[in-house]
């Protein structure tokens, strides 16, 4: 992943990706044609707070 202005990677990053993975797998099990398009927005609010 790209550098983060809030510091180094931590468990919160892993939790976020895990929750996204769980939700997309659940929707696929329900028969939906779901696409998980991972991405980041590392230049948002955190940058404004610095």
mmCIF file of the N, C-alpha and C atoms, coordinates in Angstrom:
data_MODEL
# 
_entry.id   MODEL 
# 
loop_
_atom_site.group_PDB 
_atom_site.id 
_atom_site.type_symbol 
_atom_site.label_atom_id 
_atom_site.label_alt_id 
_atom_site.label_comp_id 
_atom_site.label_asym_id 
_atom_site.label_entity_id 
_atom_site.label_seq_id 
_atom_site.pdbx_PDB_ins_code 
_atom_site.Cartn_x 
_atom_site.Cartn_y 
_atom_site.Cartn_z 
_atom_site.occupancy 
_atom_site.B_iso_or_equiv 
_atom_site.pdbx_formal_charge 
_atom_site.auth_seq_id 
_atom_site.auth_comp_id 
_atom_site.auth_asym_id 
_atom_site.auth_atom_id 
_atom_site.pdbx_PDB_model_num 
ATOM 1   N N  . UNK A 1 1  ? 0.826   -1.209  0.000  1.00 0.00 ? 1  UNK A N  1 
ATOM 2   C CA . UNK A 1 1  ? 0.000   0.000   0.000  1.00 0.00 ? 1  UNK A CA 1 
ATOM 3   C C  . UNK A 1 1  ? 0.858   1.256   0.000  1.00 0.00 ? 1  UNK A C  1 
ATOM 4   N N  . UNK A 1 2  ? 0.294   2.361   -0.424 1.00 0.00 ? 2  UNK A N  1 
ATOM 5   C CA . UNK A 1 2  ? 1.057   3.608   -0.440 1.00 0.00 ? 2  UNK A CA 1 
ATOM 6   C C  . UNK A 1 2  ? 1.332   4.103   0.975  1.00 0.00 ? 2  UNK A C  1 
ATOM 7   N N  . UNK A 1 3  ? 2.302   4.984   1.135  1.00 0.00 ? 3  UNK A N  1 
ATOM 8   C CA . UNK A 1 3  ? 2.575   5.541   2.461  1.00 0.00 ? 3  UNK A CA 1 
ATOM 9   C C  . UNK A 1 3  ? 1.337   6.222   3.034  1.00 0.00 ? 3  UNK A C  1 
ATOM 10  N N  . UNK A 1 4  ? 1.238   6.228   4.340  1.00 0.00 ? 4  UNK A N  1 
ATOM 11  C CA . UNK A 1 4  ? 0.078   6.788   5.014  1.00 0.00 ? 4  UNK A CA 1 
ATOM 12  C C  . UNK A 1 4  ? 0.533   7.911   5.933  1.00 0.00 ? 4  UNK A C  1 
ATOM 13  N N  . UNK A 1 5  ? -0.134  9.047   5.880  1.00 0.00 ? 5  UNK A N  1 
ATOM 14  C CA . UNK A 1 5  ? 0.277   10.180  6.710  1.00 0.00 ? 5  UNK A CA 1 
ATOM 15  C C  . UNK A 1 5  ? 0.007   9.939   8.183  1.00 0.00 ? 5  UNK A C  1 
ATOM 16  N N  . UNK A 1 6  ? -0.810  8.947   8.509  1.00 0.00 ? 6  UNK A N  1 
ATOM 17  C CA . UNK A 1 6  ? -1.094  8.673   9.919  1.00 0.00 ? 6  UNK A CA 1 
ATOM 18  C C  . UNK A 1 6  ? -0.062  7.748   10.532 1.00 0.00 ? 6  UNK A C  1 
ATOM 19  N N  . UNK A 1 7  ? 0.949   7.358   9.791  1.00 0.00 ? 7  UNK A N  1 
ATOM 20  C CA . UNK A 1 7  ? 2.004   6.505   10.333 1.00 0.00 ? 7  UNK A CA 1 
ATOM 21  C C  . UNK A 1 7  ? 2.096   5.184   9.594  1.00 0.00 ? 7  UNK A C  1 
ATOM 22  N N  . UNK A 1 8  ? 2.800   4.245   10.213 1.00 0.00 ? 8  UNK A N  1 
ATOM 23  C CA . UNK A 1 8  ? 2.995   2.942   9.581  1.00 0.00 ? 8  UNK A CA 1 
ATOM 24  C C  . UNK A 1 8  ? 1.720   2.109   9.641  1.00 0.00 ? 8  UNK A C  1 
ATOM 25  N N  . UNK A 1 9  ? 1.722   1.039   8.869  1.00 0.00 ? 9  UNK A N  1 
ATOM 26  C CA . UNK A 1 9  ? 0.562   0.158   8.846  1.00 0.00 ? 9  UNK A CA 1 
ATOM 27  C C  . UNK A 1 9  ? 0.329   -0.446  10.227 1.00 0.00 ? 9  UNK A C  1 
ATOM 28  N N  . UNK A 1 10 ? -0.939  -0.648  10.569 1.00 0.00 ? 10 UNK A N  1 
ATOM 29  C CA . UNK A 1 10 ? -1.288  -1.229  11.865 1.00 0.00 ? 10 UNK A CA 1 
ATOM 30  C C  . UNK A 1 10 ? -2.492  -2.143  11.692 1.00 0.00 ? 10 UNK A C  1 
ATOM 31  N N  . UNK A 1 11 ? -2.985  -2.712  12.784 1.00 0.00 ? 11 UNK A N  1 
ATOM 32  C CA . UNK A 1 11 ? -4.078  -3.690  12.726 1.00 0.00 ? 11 UNK A CA 1 
ATOM 33  C C  . UNK A 1 11 ? -5.360  -3.096  12.145 1.00 0.00 ? 11 UNK A C  1 
ATOM 34  N N  . UNK A 1 12 ? -5.547  -1.798  12.253 1.00 0.00 ? 12 UNK A N  1 
ATOM 35  C CA . UNK A 1 12 ? -6.731  -1.167  11.689 1.00 0.00 ? 12 UNK A CA 1 
ATOM 36  C C  . UNK A 1 12 ? -6.803  -1.326  10.180 1.00 0.00 ? 12 UNK A C  1 
ATOM 37  N N  . UNK A 1 13 ? -5.651  -1.280  9.522  1.00 0.00 ? 13 UNK A N  1 
ATOM 38  C CA . UNK A 1 13 ? -5.619  -1.482  8.077  1.00 0.00 ? 13 UNK A CA 1 
ATOM 39  C C  . UNK A 1 13 ? -6.039  -2.910  7.732  1.00 0.00 ? 13 UNK A C  1 
ATOM 40  N N  . UNK A 1 14 ? -5.535  -3.879  8.475  1.00 0.00 ? 14 UNK A N  1 
ATOM 41  C CA . UNK A 1 14 ? -5.903  -5.279  8.231  1.00 0.00 ? 14 UNK A CA 1 
ATOM 42  C C  . UNK A 1 14 ? -7.382  -5.504  8.517  1.00 0.00 ? 14 UNK A C  1 
ATOM 43  N N  . UNK A 1 15 ? -7.897  -4.879  9.564  1.00 0.00 ? 15 UNK A N  1 
ATOM 44  C CA . UNK A 1 15 ? -9.316  -5.027  9.898  1.00 0.00 ? 15 UNK A CA 1 
ATOM 45  C C  . UNK A 1 15 ? -10.194 -4.493  8.773  1.00 0.00 ? 15 UNK A C  1 
ATOM 46  N N  . UNK A 1 16 ? -9.846  -3.348  8.243  1.00 0.00 ? 16 UNK A N  1 
ATOM 47  C CA . UNK A 1 16 ? -10.616 -2.749  7.157  1.00 0.00 ? 16 UNK A CA 1 
ATOM 48  C C  . UNK A 1 16 ? -10.672 -3.685  5.945  1.00 0.00 ? 16 UNK A C  1 
ATOM 49  N N  . UNK A 1 17 ? -9.525  -4.215  5.542  1.00 0.00 ? 17 UNK A N  1 
ATOM 50  C CA . UNK A 1 17 ? -9.493  -5.124  4.394  1.00 0.00 ? 17 UNK A CA 1 
ATOM 51  C C  . UNK A 1 17 ? -10.245 -6.415  4.681  1.00 0.00 ? 17 UNK A C  1 
ATOM 52  N N  . UNK A 1 18 ? -10.152 -6.915  5.905  1.00 0.00 ? 18 UNK A N  1 
ATOM 53  C CA . UNK A 1 18 ? -10.856 -8.143  6.279  1.00 0.00 ? 18 UNK A CA 1 
ATOM 54  C C  . UNK A 1 18 ? -12.360 -7.950  6.217  1.00 0.00 ? 18 UNK A C  1 
ATOM 55  N N  . UNK A 1 19 ? -12.854 -6.837  6.729  1.00 0.00 ? 19 UNK A N  1 
ATOM 56  C CA . UNK A 1 19 ? -14.294 -6.576  6.691  1.00 0.00 ? 19 UNK A CA 1 
ATOM 57  C C  . UNK A 1 19 ? -14.801 -6.450  5.256  1.00 0.00 ? 19 UNK A C  1 
ATOM 58  N N  . UNK A 1 20 ? -14.038 -5.794  4.415  1.00 0.00 ? 20 UNK A N  1 
ATOM 59  C CA . UNK A 1 20 ? -14.429 -5.683  3.010  1.00 0.00 ? 20 UNK A CA 1 
ATOM 60  C C  . UNK A 1 20 ? -14.489 -7.063  2.357  1.00 0.00 ? 20 UNK A C  1 
ATOM 61  N N  . UNK A 1 21 ? -13.510 -7.902  2.661  1.00 0.00 ? 21 UNK A N  1 
ATOM 62  C CA . UNK A 1 21 ? -13.470 -9.246  2.098  1.00 0.00 ? 21 UNK A CA 1 
ATOM 63  C C  . UNK A 1 21 ? -14.670 -10.070 2.564  1.00 0.00 ? 21 UNK A C  1 
ATOM 64  N N  . UNK A 1 22 ? -15.010 -9.975  3.842  1.00 0.00 ? 22 UNK A N  1 
ATOM 65  C CA . UNK A 1 22 ? -16.160 -10.709 4.384  1.00 0.00 ? 22 UNK A CA 1 
ATOM 66  C C  . UNK A 1 22 ? -17.445 -10.280 3.687  1.00 0.00 ? 22 UNK A C  1 
ATOM 67  N N  . UNK A 1 23 ? -17.635 -8.981  3.536  1.00 0.00 ? 23 UNK A N  1 
ATOM 68  C CA . UNK A 1 23 ? -18.865 -8.490  2.919  1.00 0.00 ? 23 UNK A CA 1 
ATOM 69  C C  . UNK A 1 23 ? -18.990 -8.913  1.456  1.00 0.00 ? 23 UNK A C  1 
ATOM 70  N N  . UNK A 1 24 ? -17.904 -8.843  0.708  1.00 0.00 ? 24 UNK A N  1 
ATOM 71  C CA . UNK A 1 24 ? -17.989 -9.207  -0.705 1.00 0.00 ? 24 UNK A CA 1 
ATOM 72  C C  . UNK A 1 24 ? -18.219 -10.698 -0.863 1.00 0.00 ? 24 UNK A C  1 
ATOM 73  N N  . UNK A 1 25 ? -17.603 -11.520 -0.003 1.00 0.00 ? 25 UNK A N  1 
ATOM 74  C CA . UNK A 1 25 ? -17.833 -12.966 -0.067 1.00 0.00 ? 25 UNK A CA 1 
ATOM 75  C C  . UNK A 1 25 ? -19.270 -13.308 0.296  1.00 0.00 ? 25 UNK A C  1 
ATOM 76  N N  . UNK A 1 26 ? -19.832 -12.610 1.273  1.00 0.00 ? 26 UNK A N  1 
ATOM 77  C CA . UNK A 1 26 ? -21.222 -12.828 1.670  1.00 0.00 ? 26 UNK A CA 1 
ATOM 78  C C  . UNK A 1 26 ? -22.168 -12.525 0.514  1.00 0.00 ? 26 UNK A C  1 
ATOM 79  N N  . UNK A 1 27 ? -21.930 -11.413 -0.167 1.00 0.00 ? 27 UNK A N  1 
ATOM 80  C CA . UNK A 1 27 ? -22.786 -11.054 -1.300 1.00 0.00 ? 27 UNK A CA 1 
ATOM 81  C C  . UNK A 1 27 ? -22.651 -12.067 -2.439 1.00 0.00 ? 27 UNK A C  1 
ATOM 82  N N  . UNK A 1 28 ? -21.453 -12.589 -2.655 1.00 0.00 ? 28 UNK A N  1 
ATOM 83  C CA . UNK A 1 28 ? -21.271 -13.611 -3.688 1.00 0.00 ? 28 UNK A CA 1 
ATOM 84  C C  . UNK A 1 28 ? -22.008 -14.891 -3.317 1.00 0.00 ? 28 UNK A C  1 
ATOM 85  N N  . UNK A 1 29 ? -21.980 -15.259 -2.025 1.00 0.00 ? 29 UNK A N  1 
ATOM 86  C CA . UNK A 1 29 ? -22.711 -16.454 -1.592 1.00 0.00 ? 29 UNK A CA 1 
ATOM 87  C C  . UNK A 1 29 ? -24.211 -16.281 -1.783 1.00 0.00 ? 29 UNK A C  1 
ATOM 88  N N  . UNK A 1 30 ? -24.697 -15.053 -1.711 1.00 0.00 ? 30 UNK A N  1 
ATOM 89  C CA . UNK A 1 30 ? -26.115 -14.773 -1.931 1.00 0.00 ? 30 UNK A CA 1 
ATOM 90  C C  . UNK A 1 30 ? -26.479 -14.802 -3.414 1.00 0.00 ? 30 UNK A C  1 
ATOM 91  N N  . UNK A 1 31 ? -25.479 -14.997 -4.265 1.00 0.00 ? 31 UNK A N  1 
ATOM 92  C CA . UNK A 1 31 ? -25.739 -15.108 -5.689 1.00 0.00 ? 31 UNK A CA 1 
ATOM 93  C C  . UNK A 1 31 ? -25.571 -13.818 -6.462 1.00 0.00 ? 31 UNK A C  1 
ATOM 94  N N  . UNK A 1 32 ? -25.129 -12.785 -5.815 1.00 0.00 ? 32 UNK A N  1 
ATOM 95  C CA . UNK A 1 32 ? -24.934 -11.515 -6.511 1.00 0.00 ? 32 UNK A CA 1 
ATOM 96  C C  . UNK A 1 32 ? -23.630 -11.525 -7.297 1.00 0.00 ? 32 UNK A C  1 
ATOM 97  N N  . UNK A 1 33 ? -23.615 -10.785 -8.378 1.00 0.00 ? 33 UNK A N  1 
ATOM 98  C CA . UNK A 1 33 ? -22.412 -10.631 -9.186 1.00 0.00 ? 33 UNK A CA 1 
ATOM 99  C C  . UNK A 1 33 ? -21.621 -9.454  -8.617 1.00 0.00 ? 33 UNK A C  1 
ATOM 100 N N  . UNK A 1 34 ? -20.902 -9.726  -7.543 1.00 0.00 ? 34 UNK A N  1 
ATOM 101 C CA . UNK A 1 34 ? -20.219 -8.663  -6.798 1.00 0.00 ? 34 UNK A CA 1 
ATOM 102 C C  . UNK A 1 34 ? -18.741 -8.610  -7.170 1.00 0.00 ? 34 UNK A C  1 
ATOM 103 N N  . UNK A 1 35 ? -18.234 -7.404  -7.321 1.00 0.00 ? 35 UNK A N  1 
ATOM 104 C CA . UNK A 1 35 ? -16.822 -7.183  -7.627 1.00 0.00 ? 35 UNK A CA 1 
ATOM 105 C C  . UNK A 1 35 ? -16.201 -6.366  -6.505 1.00 0.00 ? 35 UNK A C  1 
ATOM 106 N N  . UNK A 1 36 ? -15.098 -6.873  -5.965 1.00 0.00 ? 36 UNK A N  1 
ATOM 107 C CA . UNK A 1 36 ? -14.363 -6.113  -4.959 1.00 0.00 ? 36 UNK A CA 1 
ATOM 108 C C  . UNK A 1 36 ? -13.226 -5.403  -5.678 1.00 0.00 ? 36 UNK A C  1 
ATOM 109 N N  . UNK A 1 37 ? -13.309 -4.092  -5.735 1.00 0.00 ? 37 UNK A N  1 
ATOM 110 C CA . UNK A 1 37 ? -12.288 -3.275  -6.386 1.00 0.00 ? 37 UNK A CA 1 
ATOM 111 C C  . UNK A 1 37 ? -11.510 -2.560  -5.288 1.00 0.00 ? 37 UNK A C  1 
ATOM 112 N N  . UNK A 1 38 ? -10.414 -3.166  -4.811 1.00 0.00 ? 38 UNK A N  1 
ATOM 113 C CA . UNK A 1 38 ? -9.662  -2.518  -3.740 1.00 0.00 ? 38 UNK A CA 1 
ATOM 114 C C  . UNK A 1 38 ? -8.985  -1.242  -4.231 1.00 0.00 ? 38 UNK A C  1 
ATOM 115 N N  . UNK A 1 39 ? -8.842  -0.312  -3.330 1.00 0.00 ? 39 UNK A N  1 
ATOM 116 C CA . UNK A 1 39 ? -8.183  0.945   -3.652 1.00 0.00 ? 39 UNK A CA 1 
ATOM 117 C C  . UNK A 1 39 ? -7.961  1.751   -2.388 1.00 0.00 ? 39 UNK A C  1 
ATOM 118 N N  . UNK A 1 40 ? -7.258  2.837   -2.517 1.00 0.00 ? 40 UNK A N  1 
ATOM 119 C CA . UNK A 1 40 ? -6.987  3.685   -1.360 1.00 0.00 ? 40 UNK A CA 1 
ATOM 120 C C  . UNK A 1 40 ? -7.229  5.144   -1.715 1.00 0.00 ? 40 UNK A C  1 
ATOM 121 N N  . UNK A 1 41 ? -7.514  5.908   -0.710 1.00 0.00 ? 41 UNK A N  1 
ATOM 122 C CA . UNK A 1 41 ? -7.616  7.356   -0.844 1.00 0.00 ? 41 UNK A CA 1 
ATOM 123 C C  . UNK A 1 41 ? -6.734  7.936   0.252  1.00 0.00 ? 41 UNK A C  1 
ATOM 124 N N  . UNK A 1 42 ? -5.444  7.950   -0.012 1.00 0.00 ? 42 UNK A N  1 
ATOM 125 C CA . UNK A 1 42 ? -4.496  8.356   1.016  1.00 0.00 ? 42 UNK A CA 1 
ATOM 126 C C  . UNK A 1 42 ? -4.285  9.870   1.061  1.00 0.00 ? 42 UNK A C  1 
ATOM 127 N N  . UNK A 1 43 ? -5.037  10.635  0.289  1.00 0.00 ? 43 UNK A N  1 
ATOM 128 C CA . UNK A 1 43 ? -4.838  12.080  0.276  1.00 0.00 ? 43 UNK A CA 1 
ATOM 129 C C  . UNK A 1 43 ? -6.098  12.811  0.727  1.00 0.00 ? 43 UNK A C  1 
ATOM 130 N N  . UNK A 1 44 ? -6.854  12.208  1.604  1.00 0.00 ? 44 UNK A N  1 
ATOM 131 C CA . UNK A 1 44 ? -8.120  12.793  2.036  1.00 0.00 ? 44 UNK A CA 1 
ATOM 132 C C  . UNK A 1 44 ? -8.004  13.549  3.347  1.00 0.00 ? 44 UNK A C  1 
ATOM 133 N N  . UNK A 1 45 ? -8.911  13.284  4.253  1.00 0.00 ? 45 UNK A N  1 
ATOM 134 C CA . UNK A 1 45 ? -9.029  14.029  5.509  1.00 0.00 ? 45 UNK A CA 1 
ATOM 135 C C  . UNK A 1 45 ? -7.763  13.956  6.349  1.00 0.00 ? 45 UNK A C  1 
ATOM 136 N N  . UNK A 1 46 ? -7.098  12.797  6.382  1.00 0.00 ? 46 UNK A N  1 
ATOM 137 C CA . UNK A 1 46 ? -5.891  12.676  7.198  1.00 0.00 ? 46 UNK A CA 1 
ATOM 138 C C  . UNK A 1 46 ? -4.836  13.695  6.775  1.00 0.00 ? 46 UNK A C  1 
ATOM 139 N N  . UNK A 1 47 ? -4.725  13.968  5.488  1.00 0.00 ? 47 UNK A N  1 
ATOM 140 C CA . UNK A 1 47 ? -3.759  14.951  5.007  1.00 0.00 ? 47 UNK A CA 1 
ATOM 141 C C  . UNK A 1 47 ? -4.162  16.354  5.435  1.00 0.00 ? 47 UNK A C  1 
ATOM 142 N N  . UNK A 1 48 ? -5.441  16.626  5.456  1.00 0.00 ? 48 UNK A N  1 
ATOM 143 C CA . UNK A 1 48 ? -5.914  17.947  5.847  1.00 0.00 ? 48 UNK A CA 1 
ATOM 144 C C  . UNK A 1 48 ? -5.650  18.226  7.323  1.00 0.00 ? 48 UNK A C  1 
ATOM 145 N N  . UNK A 1 49 ? -5.557  17.170  8.129  1.00 0.00 ? 49 UNK A N  1 
ATOM 146 C CA . UNK A 1 49 ? -5.364  17.336  9.566  1.00 0.00 ? 49 UNK A CA 1 
ATOM 147 C C  . UNK A 1 49 ? -3.909  17.602  9.934  1.00 0.00 ? 49 UNK A C  1 
ATOM 148 N N  . UNK A 1 50 ? -2.971  17.331  9.015  1.00 0.00 ? 50 UNK A N  1 
ATOM 149 C CA . UNK A 1 50 ? -1.542  17.497  9.314  1.00 0.00 ? 50 UNK A CA 1 
ATOM 150 C C  . UNK A 1 50 ? -1.181  18.960  9.343  1.00 0.00 ? 50 UNK A C  1 
# 
